[in-house]
Amino acid sequence: MAGVLFEDIFNVKDIDPEGKKFDRCSRLHCESESFKMDLILDINSWIYPMELGDKFRLVLATTLRENGYPDGGEWNPLETEGNRADSFEYVMSGKVYRILDLTCLNLSFSGNNSADQ
């Protein structure tokens, strides 16, 4: 797929281990199947509830367009081109804002922060 930087299946190993800080947000601690990476991910659990043992596919991409061309950075409901988001139930858009080293990457999704190690 054009524009895809990373893709793997993750298993939910723990949910809110430090306690629930927000009513509609949960912090998932996960492990990837292929690369055995640890992932800490904040999600809107009111919209997309997850349980221990659930699996999900995580895709990091530079654009939501299937052809890999950059998008405008904003969702456009009138856009008729193939959209990568159409293949998923839950989509977050954000920025990589810090790379500590090759083993830890910090991302922000509309106010949610996540660390991928």
C-alpha positions, 0 to 999 in steps of 0.5 A: 500500500502506498503511503503505509509506514508501519502495519501490524496486529496488536493484542490488548494485554492491559487496560487502564493499569494506572486507573481510569483518568477520563470517563470516555478514554482508556489507555491500552497496553498492547503487544504486536504479533510480528515485531513483539513491540509494546504499544501504549495507546489512548482510545475513545472507549465510549465510541470504540470499547476494547476488552482484554485479549482483543486484537486490532490492526494498526496502520501508520500511514502518511495519507488516508488516500489509497493512491499514496498522494498527500491529502489536504490534512482535513476530512472531506465528506465529498471526496470520492477517491478511495479512502483508506479509512473506509476499511476500518471501524476506528480511525485516528489522525495525528502527527509524529511529534517526537522520536526519542530514538529508534525504539520509542516514537511519540504520536498525538491524535487530536489531543491523545498521546501515545507511545510506540516502543 
